[in-house]
Amino acid sequence: MRVLVALLLVAAPAAAQDLAVRDVHVVDVEAGAVVPDQTVVIADGQIVAVGPDAPVPDGVDVVDGRGRYLMPGLWDMHAHFRHPVAPTIILPQLVASGVTGVREMGSECENESDPVCLDQMLAWREQIEAGTLVGPRLIELSSFPLNPPWDYKVTEDQARGIVRELHGRGVDLIKTYYRLSPEALGWVADEAEALGIYAAGHLPLAMTTAEAAEAGVRSVEHARDLLFDCFPGSAAFRAEARSQNPPPDVMRAMVEDHDPAVCEATFRVMVDHGVAYVPTHVTRRMDAFADDPAFRDDPRRRYLPAVVWDSWQADADRMVALDPSPEGREVVRRFHRLGLDLTRRAHEAGVTVLLGTDGGDTYSFFGTSAHDELDLLVEAGLSPAEALAAATIRPAEFVGLADAFGTVDVGKHADLVLLGADPLADIRHARQVEAVIVGGRLHNRPTLDAMLDDVEAAVAAMDEAEAP
């Protein structure tokens, strides 16, 4: 009974309301500047006026923005939460961190017996849009990963047929994975484009990033895949590999024999074909610091069920066990740092960088890891403004919704985050969330704190029920 009660503690939706945020500093993520002392007026979930003297209609709720900063809500372009507890444990954490939009990268299930599949995800999308469920907008929902067994010869009819079937179910994109053959990826990408959706995800191990871009993949996930290309042993590795996790000696070669010129050529192909890059640096950060007790003892564990936390510990242990020597651990840290440097170079070359967290993966916490990733993008070499753009206007442009999302402008949806300090001065200030507005629905700081308290209570109840 306690578990049932905990699972029913879904955050109470806020009523849609007409609002005005008065005398606030607006963060212009396109110009990378702060526009001081603005009043932002919201009606019917949209921004209807912005300016120093914007008239505030009688009867609207007024939020005092003095000394505060208003920016567009963050979008996580590589998230995972296809799970029964999403409404109680995951979605509230995303909103509480200022994440107002997500591209969910595993929305359909392969087995009909799974408790949550695409139909439930589509229902959650509708409930969020209607305001009956608290959560970020589900901007795009993906297929399950297309990942046939090794050496299985996918035919063209099979590849195109599964894309048509998944499109008919309602997915917005087809997720590719590492065992897919290069030929099959080309058929998948081509059929997806013909149907008005697209292919994105992990690249086939037998295929370079440039080849995948030329074949029609729209976004490349994870910095690791790009690093696989940029060393002299790349062809041999891709021909022989059966895992996305290179063995220690190969990872060492990727670091020590890294060839920037190959990466630069890859960036040019990505730019030419409009392929975006979602580095998810938080995933490789875990690899790098898996042996660090301070890193592993994260207070955010209270928002995770014990079964998840325990699986994270086991995963971190496995990473260390690959090569626990000081030299081996340093190679993994260098691999992580090289990935950061690669993101800087990709950005400077004109590749569109998008923020993604791989939320739910080991040490990628729901919601707050969007801020971890912002920190890492700045550590990589992007300015705070460029990092914020990668989480706001650039994702909106990528999915073709820049006319409705991504900036604080008249006509845009009122998906906004009110901060206590200037994120352009220090990206860590983006963590100082004082209120979140989703579709004109205001969640102030006490409401967000209550949502997190409910998450913690639900987690504790689940752990108690699972205890022997």
N, C-alpha and C positions, 0 to 999 in steps of 0.2 A: 504494500500500500504506500509506503514512503516513496518508493521509486515512482509510482504512478503520480503521486502528488507533486513530486519534483518535476516530472516531465510536463506537467500541466501548468507550471509556472512560466508560461510564455509571457514575455514582456508585453505589457498592455499598450496597444497602439495609441499614439497621440492623435487627437482629432486634427484634421486639416483646418488651418486658420489663416486669416489674413494677418500679415505681420509687417512690422517696420523695424529694421535695425538702424538705429539713429546714431549719427556722429561716430561712425566706425571707419577704420583704415581698411581700404579694400586692397587685397593682394592681386595685382594684375600679373597672372602667370605667363602671359604672352610677352609683355614688355619687360618683365622681371623688375617691376617697380611697385611701390606702395602709393596708392592714391589716398591722401589723408582726408579725414572729416567728411565722409560720404553718408548719405542716408539711402538705404536699400529698402524698397517697398515690394512686398510680396502679396499677390492675390491669386486665388485658385491654383496654388502650387507653382506659380511662375513669377519671375522677377518682372515687375511692371514699371519700375522707375529706379534710377540710380543717379545721384548727384548731391552736391553740397546743400542744395535747397529743394530737394525733391519733396513735394507736398505729401504729408501723411494724412490719409483720410480719417475722418472721425470714426471711432469705435474699433480701430484695429489694435491688436496687441503690440506694444512697443518694447523692444529690447534695447537696453542701454549699451551702446557699443563704444563708449568713450574709453580710450586707451587700449582698445582691443582691435583684432585684425580678422577680417572676413575673407575667406578663400573658398574656391570651389571644392566640393567633396572629392576625396581621393577615390580612384578606381584601381582595383587589384586585377591585373590582366592574366594572372595565373593562380586561381584559387581552387580549393577542393572542399566541398562540404556535403556531398551526397550521403547523408546519414540521418537516421531517424531523430537524433537529438539536435539537428541543426537549428530548429526554431527556438530551443531552450538554451542551448549552450554555445552555438557558433554564431548565428546571425546577430544576437545582441552584442557580442564582443566586437564584431566588425563595425557596427554602427557606433559603438562607444568610442572607437578609435578614429572616427571620422571617415570610414570607408563607406561610400554611398553607392558604389557600383562595382560589379565584379564580372569577369569572364570566367565561368566555372568550367574547369577543364576535365571533367569526368562525369557528365550529367546523366548519361544513359548506362544501363547495366546490361551485361551479356546474359545473365541468368535471371529468368523471370521470377525465381524464388527470392531474389534480393528484396529487402524490405522497402528500399527507396529506389525508384527508377525515374525515367524522364517524365512520366506523367505526373508524379509527385512534384518534381522540380518545376514543371510548368504551372502546376497549381500554386506552389509557393510564389512563383513570379507574379501571378495574377493577384494573390492576396497582398503581396507587398505593394503592388501598384495601387490596389484599392484601399490600402491603409489598414487592412484588418490583420496584418502580420508585420511586426517590426523587423526590418532587415534592409540591406542594400539592394538596389535594383539588380536583377539578374540580367545583365545586358546581353550576354550570349551564353548559350548552353551547348556543350559539346557532345559528340558521340563517345562511346567507349573507345579505348585505344585499339586501333587496327594493328594487330601484332600476331600474325600467324606463326605457327611453329617454324623453327629453322628448317630450311631446305624444302619447305612446302611451296610448290609452284602455283602461285595465284594466277589465274587466267584473267584476261581482260574483262570477260563477261562477269566473272566473280567480283572483281574490283569495282567495276562500274555499278554492278547490281547492288552491292552492299551500300554504296553511297546513295543510290536512289532510294533504297529501303530506309536508311537513316534519315534522309531528307524528308521522306514521307512521315516519319515519326515526329518530326518537328525540331531537329537539332539545327543549330546555327552554324556549326563548323564540324569538320571531320578531324578527329585527333589521330595523327600518325604516330607510329612507334618504331622501335629500333630494329625489329626483325622483319619489317616490311621490305620487300625487294625494291630496288630503284625503279624497275619497270612498273611495278604495282603502284608505287607512289605517284608516278607520272599519270597513270590512268585515274587514280583517286583524285588528284588535284584537278585534272582536266574535267572530270565529271562534276566535281563539286562546283567549279567555276561556272559550268554550263547551267547548273541549277540555281545559281545565285548565292551559293554559300562558299566556303573555302576550306583548305586544308592547313593545319598547323600542328605543331607539337614536337616530339622527339624526332630526330632524323634517323633514317635507316643507317645502321652502322656501315653498310657497304656503300655509302653515298656521301660525298662531301657537301658542305654547306652551300657552296656555289652551285653544285649540280642540283641540289634540292631547290634552290632559288630559281634556277632556270626551268625546273620542272613544274613550278607553280605554287610551291609552299608560300603562304602569306606571312607567317611569323616563325621564328626560330626560338625555341625555349631552352634556357639554361646556357650559361657561359661555357660550360664544359664541352658542348658539342662543337663550338667554334675552335676551342683549343686543340681538339683532336686533329684538325686540319693543318696546323701551322708548325709542323716539325718534319724533318726528312723521312721519318718512319711512318708517316701517316698512311700511305697506301698499304703497307704491309699490315699495320694495325687494323685498318678497316676491312681488309680481306680476311683476317684471321679471327677477329674479336667475336666473342659470343656473349659479351657483357658490356654494359655501359660504364662499368667501373674498371678502368685500366689497372693492371697489376702494378705494383710499386716500381718495377724497373722501367715500365713503359711511361708511367707518370713522370718519373725522373727525366726520361728522354724528352718528354713534352715540355718540361721546364727548361732543362739545360740546353736543348737544341732548338728552342723556339725560334721561328723564322718570321719576323714581323712582315716581311715583304709578301709572304703568302697570305697572311691575314689582310693586308691592305688590298690585295687583289680580290679577296673574298668580299670585303666591304664594298668595293666598286660594283660587283655583281649584285649584291643585296640592294644597293641604292638604285641601280638601273632597273631592277625588277620590283621595287617598292616593298621589299621584305623587311618587316620589323624584327626587333631583337628584344627578347624578354629575359634578362640574364639571371634572375632569381639568385642573387648572390648569397642570400641567407642559407641556401642549401649547401653551398661549398664552405661557408663560414663554419657550419657544424663540422664538416670534415676536418677543417683546420684546427678547431679548438676542442675536438672530442676528448682530448686528454687533459683538459683544463678544468679542475674542480670548480673554480669560480664561475666559469661559463656554464657548466652543467647544473649548478645549484641555482636555478633561476626561480625567483619568487612567483613568476607567472604560472608555475606548475599547479597552483591552486585552482586554476580555471580549466584543468584537464583531468578527465577521469584517470584513475590510477592505471588502468589497463593500457591507456595510451602512453602515459608517462613511462611505464615500465618498458613498453616496446621501444620508446625513444632511447632509453638507457642501453638496451640490448643493441640497438643499431649503432650507437656511439661506441660501444665496446667492440663491435665488429670492425668498425673503421680503424680503431687504434690497433687491433690485432693484426691488420694487414701488414704493418711494419711498425712495431712499437719502439724501435730504436730512435735515439735523438735525431739521427740523420734522416730516417724515414719520416718522422713527424715534421721535420723542417721542409721536406719536399712537398708534403701536402699543404703546408702553410704557404709555400712559395707558389704552388698551383693556384691557391685561392687569390693571392696577391696578383698573379699574372692575369687571372680572370678580371680583376678590377681594372687593371691597366688596359686590358683588351676593350673593356666597355668605354673607357675614355677615348681610345683610339677610334672605336666604331662611331662614337658620337661625333668626334671631330671630322670623321670622313663623311658624315651626312646620313648615317644609318639612324632610323627612328628607334629610339630606346624607349621601352615601355616598362613601367613598374609591375612586377609580379612577385609573389612570395612563395608559391607552391604550398600554400597554407595547409597545415596538417602534417606535412612532411616533418621529419625529425628536427626539432628546435625551430620550426616555423610556426609561431604562435598566431592564433586567429586574431586578426585586427592589428595588434600591436607590432607584428612583424612587418606591416606596411611601413611603419616608422623605422624599423631596423633597416629595411631596404632603402628607404630615403637616405639614411645615414651612410649606407654603403655606396650609394650612387655618388654622394658628395665626396666620400673617401676616394672613390675611383677617379674623381677629377671634374665631375659636373658641378656647376654652381648650384646653390640652393634653388635658384629660380629654374634652372634647367631640370633639376631633380623633381621639383613640383610639377613642371610641365609634363614630365614623363608619367605622372600619376593623375593628370587632369586633362588638359587640352589635347595632348598627343594621343591618348587612348580614344578620346571622343572623335578625333580626326580619323583614326585607324578604322573605327567601325562605322564611319560615315554619319556621325551624330553631332558634329561640331556646331551645328546650328541650334542645338538644343541643350548641350551640356558643355562643361569644361572651363567656363569662365563666369565671372560675376557681371553679367550684362543683361540688359533688357531683352525679354523674349526667351531667355534660358530658363530651364527648370530650376526651381529653388532647392537645389541640393548643395548645401553650404556647410562650412565649418567655422565656428567662431573660436578664435585663439586668444590666449592671454598675452602673447608676445609675437614679435615679428619673425616669421619663418625665413624671410630673405636675409635677415641678419645672422641667423643661426638655424640650420635646418632642425635642430633638436627642439626648437620652439614649436614646431608643428605637433609635438606631443601634448602641448598645453591646451587640450580641448576643453572649452568651457560650454559649448553647446553644439549640437548637430541638427541641421534641418534637412529633412528628406521629403521632397515633394511638398514643401510648405508646412510640414509637420515638425514642430519644435520639440527637441529633446534637450532640456537644460541640464546643467551639471548634476543637480540632485537626482534627476530622472535617470541619467546615465549611470550614476553611482548605484542607484537602486537596481538597475538592470544587471550590473556586474555582481551585486550581492546575490541576486537571484541565480545567476550562473554558478556562483560558488556554492550556494546551497544545493542546487541540482546535482553538481558534481559530488558533493559530500554524500548525498543520499544514494547516488549510484554506487559510490565506493563502499558504503555501508552494506548495501544489498549484495554486493559481490564478495564481501569479506567472508572467509570460511567460518 
